[in-house]
Each structure stands twice: as structure tokens, then as C-alpha cells.
């Protein structure tokens, strides 16, 4: 039995320990927002957070996440209460086919948590592991930079209030 | 979770999250308006196949075209909303199921492709909105006693003096009245939403992981299938030992289907493990002895053949012989895969008297027919649930993955999801054909093109398309008839006529007094299909790099040379002139070089300027200017996004894209050896949209053809090397 936290809730599964986290989350726990793109950790469509860090879950066996904290796109925000990055994605009309965007947003969220005021080059380097076949890169970059700015403004406002 | 657990209203609404799982609810058959594919509940008004008004004020638009990222749901919603006078962002979008009312007016089939949607639906969908609005006005007139002339509308309300009647209050009256026809359409000056930048309507579900793609569909009792296919195209099973696969936990069935051997299990991962355990040997296949080198050698051998003439005017031979200066060269474009981010997949549930299929395809109509054929049912017994497409680019027009799911479900009696791996996608796909191209051109003493011959050597797309589409659009036709029709088309295109998809884009743009477009068909058994911009994806490369070479020989500036040959094509001429003016402000930094290319495709004209540097043998594209004339810009931001995306897609192909064949099989397997452009390599893209009041034309594909020649022309300025083969990164080092 493997047990981990999924979007804040403790879950357990008796799936084979070599089952990739992606398939456990999609097929066992029914959260379909994280996508299968390559099965080899090459495209980033399956990106989730494992203890806050972006991870390619199509090649991450569930045996490796026992006791750890997993966040998926569903845990980041919802249509009714979107994360600032998701709001930025909408404001910049980022998605085309949209299939890679969960992974893009999860990579971006983990990155912004470590770098609150990134340069363009920082964003490019951080996002180089996520492929978008529709070529939404200019808008993904804009949305991340705008979101970082908004988060920084919010943080400043927080500080002022405190 | 069964449908009965959900309220009918909730069931109609599309996607429902329940019990930690995701259930996809779709329109219930059996309660629809007579002749209409839209389910109607008490109090609903369903005036036609495209619109549904509910008593709680919801207005639903059933989008007849497939959304694969090109923005068609946003664009077509805007058309109907404009004339209905109801804000597009308050409409609910449904992806239409299979029904004759949803056929593409350009094709007569319910399919999406050829950058056709906006052009084909521009008038018909506005007419639907206008007629429906007119009926609401007539209903308001009946309810209030006011004459129609005293009434107007404003975003969901009929106005009568100071009184505002919401559309929802008119449904009952409207439902009893006949639909008017040919109601007047708004003049462009009255457009409220058409022509304005507006956010895409599908961004929020796609940014929150709640948009349902085919891969996300779960149905009760669903099993998962993985299919092993012959690595050589057309190969068959020579020996099969199912026992090791059946011994894998969760595997329930192993069976042979048309395309290979299917392993069925209770989860995808178990099916994948079962497939790894399976022992299967293959034999034969149409491409058995083929390699990329043998294909190229054969094309070069065939390049001297006259082939068939597709288009001609004047006397090329005489003009070429009399030319003051000539250019003669050959160009190469390799096989390419589409590699959409969502691998091919479909869910099918075949029962004795009906079947359901859930899939993202470029053709819900053909999907219905193909399922009927493989399930031994009539098309009317097949319900098609269309999902969002995780990329299409032409690939999802060929739907063998739907046939696979149908065959497996029929044989096992289970609802089955077939899911391809990335390796399956790259190795068992259909490809943009490899092409060898030869251009011979002559300049007269004034530096004008006096002779132009463009010849392409390669396989044809249309016979393969027929092989895949005929079984779907003629589900009752016996295999023998299909084979005969495909064989006839193949022979005809080899011997007598030219497949236009093979040579489109070679001669249409410029003033050419004496020209000949020729084709030599050479087929090597590699499955071929439409790939974003089709023939234009390679003809533009040859044509536009040749234009730069000719400009240089004529001692003219590349912009001025093109403009001088565009007297008969004022729209593209204007696009080139605008690009030329913008170009003058670009490329100022040290080490940066500019290249321009222009091309018309799918009724849209595009010119692109690439700002390029070549550093350590690697081509780097820093910025791309894209000037586009696509008639009325229905949603300028969607057009910009399509141009940006086409530049990236085209750059991936131009710089690195290559599917190689070895021993009859595809060598590439995943994104490490079929690399896709990443953000670190993505240029800035600046889009200029020409202001136009012409009817709109497509934008999904036309941004692609100019990028490869624009980059190659810039590389020439950087290095002095004329790159005439793609991928350019490889050609640069050759």
C-alpha cells in the first residue's frame, strides 16, 4: 500500500509500485488535468508538484512518492477560484489546443515560487522542459512575467498592510 | 456512475465532476427536436441545429467545426452571436455531434481542415444568427402588439421604447412561429464583436485542466487497449504468443485487429505492461526495403522524367532557351510527423444495436460512418461524442484510431479506450510526404522572369486520403469497391492527372508569362496525409528561395523584385510592400541578417521577415515579422496567435524536422530524436494584420509556408550558403 497527499487529501493505493504517478492520478484518482504526452519525461505535459517541486510524473513511479505531497493542476486552482497564473493564462489568451497547458502552468508555478522577479531569460530556461506544439511560447512567457509582476505587487501590498 | 445518477439538466451541460472521477455527459439521443441533433428539455427552444435557448437564460452554440487550437470555437461563436445580438462570451459552447446539418459547406462532409472554417461559415452562420434574431423580434411583436419596425435588439434583449424584454421571455412564443429566412445581415459598420480583440472562449477550461479531451473520457466498465503494430508499414503478424501478455496482472484480452495486435487491460499501465510482455513477429509490408536514402536516390533518378503537366501557360521551353540568365536547382523536403501533444486515442462502446464513440477528430461525420462500418451498424445507430482535440494539424483527419477502438470493443463486448504512445504516434502515423523539387527559371534582359518550370517528385496524398476517408463516408460500400476506387485514383494520379495537394503553391503567386508545373509520382509505401499547409509546406520553400536567387541574379532587391512580379496579385503585393517597409527597421544589431518570403495559401496572403544569426554552426531565429491579409479580421488576437503558432510549427520543421526511414520503419521514436522547438529557441513574433473588409479567409495554415524560405534567405545573407534542403540545421553543416 502506497500513501501520499493528493491536493491536500491523504490517499492510498494498492496499484503496482512501478505505476507512474501520472497514471495513478488519472486512472485511479480520476484527476484528468495532468496529461500524457511522451511517457519519457521529455515534454512536461504531465508536470505536477512533488513537495512543491515540478516533477515529470509519466516516469515517476508511485513507489517514489510514498509519504510525499502531490499537487496537480486541480489543486492549484479551479475555474471558480483560479490561481493568478491561470488568470494570466486567460488574460493573455495563451492556450490554443490547450493540451500542454496544465504542465506549463505547473512548471511556471513551481518556478515562480523560487524566483519571484524573473527575467525573460530566467523564464525561458525554467520553461525549456515543456513543449507546446501549437507554439504558444510568446504568450506563455508574457503570462508568466505578468503574473510575477502581479504577485510582486500583491506581496508588496501585503507587506504594507502588515 | 451511470447517467441516471445525474440530473438531466446536469447531464446536458457537458462535463460533470463526480465521485473523484470524471464523467463525460453528452446529449441524450431520443429526446431531440424532430430532425435536429440537439436534445430539448421542457421549455427549451431549439430553433435549429446550432442554437439552444433554455428557460434559465442559457444560450448554447453547437460549434460545427473541430477545435484543435485554431480558435474556431471562438471565431464561429462570434459570427452567430454578432447577428443574434448576444455577447459571444456569455454563450455556452458545445462541440457538435455527427449530423448532416453540421457538414462543412466547403466539403459537403462534417470535417475540419484546409483552413476553411471561417471562410465557409462566414455567411451561413451569420444567417443562422440573423434569422433567429428576426424570429425573436417577431415573437416580441406578437407579445407586445408593437410593429417590428418599433423594435430593436441589444445584447440579449428586444427593445420596445424604454422596455427591455430579455430573449428568454420570448422563447415560448418564438417556439410556435416559423423561422424566417434571408433576414438581412448587419453591415460591417454595425459590427459590435466582429473585428474586435476578444479573449478566446476556451481559455479558462484549458488553463484549469477541466477541458475534456478524448484521452480524458471515462465511461463505466471501460477497459484500456494498447495496440502493437508492424514497424514496417503494411506488415502483418507472422507469429503471436499471447500467453506472456495474458499473464500480466489486469490484462483481459489479446486480439488481432486490422492494424496489429491489441492488448486489453483494466488500466492503461497494465495494458502497456502487457504489450511489453507480448511476443509477436511481423512479416512483409509495402515499405519493407525502403530507407530515406533509397527514397531520395529514387526521386533523383526520376527527376529527369517529364511526368505529368499540372498547369501551364505560354511556352516554357522556348522562353527558357531564350533567357538571358537562368537558374536551375533542386530542393529537398523530408517526411514529417504531426506529433500533436495529445497522442491518438478514442473510446468506443459497441453493443448489438447501437454504438457510441468518444474522440477528438477532424471529422465527426466520417467517425460516425467508420464506427458503423466496423460495428456492422447503420450510421444512425452510432452516437459520436466530439471532444476537444489536443492538436490536429491534419493528423486527426485520418481516424484509424477510431476504427481500432471500435474493432476491439466489438470483439470483446467491452467499452474500450485505445491510447497510442508517443512512439506509436511517430512510428505508426501518416506523414507529410518527402519531396524532391526542381525549378528551372529564366530571366529576360530586363531582369524579369520569362520562364518558370517547377517539378515535384514524390508520393501523392489523395489516394491515401481516399483509402482512409472512403470507408468512413461510404460505410456500406464493400472493401472491394473501396480498394478499386483507391486503386483507380492512385493510377490516375500516377499516369494522367496531378494531385493538386502535391504541387499547390508552385506558380500561383507571381506574374509568370511562360510556366509549366509538372509532377512525377513515386510512391514507396509510406502512409501520407495532410500536414499543416500541405503542399505549400514545401513548394513555398523552393519557390521563395528561388525568388531570392533570381532577385540577386537580376541585381534587384528581394522586395522590389517580388513586387515587380505581383502586378496580377494586388493583395499579396500589398502584403509584401508592407513587410518590406517594416523590414527596413529590422536587423540593425551586429551579426543579425534578414530574409523575406511571401506566399498565398488557402486564400490568405502572408509575408514573413526572419531576423537570423548563425553562431557556431547553429541557426538562431531572433525575431519574425508576419504580415497577413486574411480579409475581415474576425478576432485579431486569434489571428495573431495563429501566425505566432504557425511560425513556431514551421520553424520546428524548417530547422530540425525530419522523419527518417530505415529498413522500412521510422527511425525516430520520441521528442529526443524528433525535437520540437522549445521556449529557449522561440523567436519574438510581430504580427501586422492588413485592414480589410473582404470576406474572411483561413488563418490556421497560411502563416507556415513562408517561414522556412525566410530563414533560408537570411542564412544566405549571413553565410553565403544557399540552403536548398530541409532540415536547414543539417543542410548548413552538409
Interface residues (C-beta under 8 A of the other chain):
Chain A: X15 X16 X19 X20 X23 X27 X28 X29 X30 X31 X32 X33 X34 X35 X36 X37 X38 X39 X40 X42 X43 X45 X72 X73 X74 X77 X78 X79 X82 X86 X89 X90 X91 X93 X94 X95 X96 X97 X98 X99 X100 X101 X102 X105 X123 X124 X125 X127 X128 X129 X130 X131 X132 X133 X134 X135 X136 X137 X138 X139 X140 X141
Chain B: X19 X20 X21 X22 X67 X68 X69 X70 X71 X199 X200 X202 X203 X204 X205 X206 X207 X208 X209 X210 X211 X212 X213 X215 X216 X218 X224 X249 X267 X268 X269 X339 X340 X341 X342 X343 X388 X389 X390 X391 X392 X393 X419 X421 X422 X423 X637 X638 X641 X644 X645 X646 X647 X648 X649 X670 X671 X672 X676 X677 X678 X679 X680 X682 X684 X685
